[in-house]
Amino acid sequence: MPIPTLSPEQLQAARKAATEARRARADLKEQVRSGALTLGQALDRAAADDVLAHVKVVDLLKALPRVGEKRAAEIMERLEIAPNRRVRGLGRHQVAGLKAEFA
């Protein structure tokens, strides 16, 4: 199936929507980083919002204080979460495991 040709107005609207989505995801990670949100609250918010559901789990973990690349990878491996998994793709046991890890 070929990619549809978009008008300049449609392209501009798509760019604006993509920018807003990136800003919303960055804001969620910043709130986790600053301590305004816990990981459990962030996961709940992302589950309810289609835009935030596209945040990568590893990025959300690395936004937590004292969690870097290595610790995030260890946690994800222990909970059997693929490195490229997004919040939307988590199973309920994986979500429960992440919440229990940082409760």
MOMOTA-V30585 format. One record per helix or strand of 2 or more residues. SS is the DSSP state (hx for helix, st for strand). FROM is the first residue (numbers start at 0). TO is the last residue. If there is no record, write none. Layout:
# MOMOTA-V30585
SS_FROM_TO + SS_FROM_TO
This chain:
# MOMOTA-V30585
hx_7_33 + hx_38_47 + hx_51_53 + hx_56_61 + hx_68_77 + hx_86_88 + hx_91_100
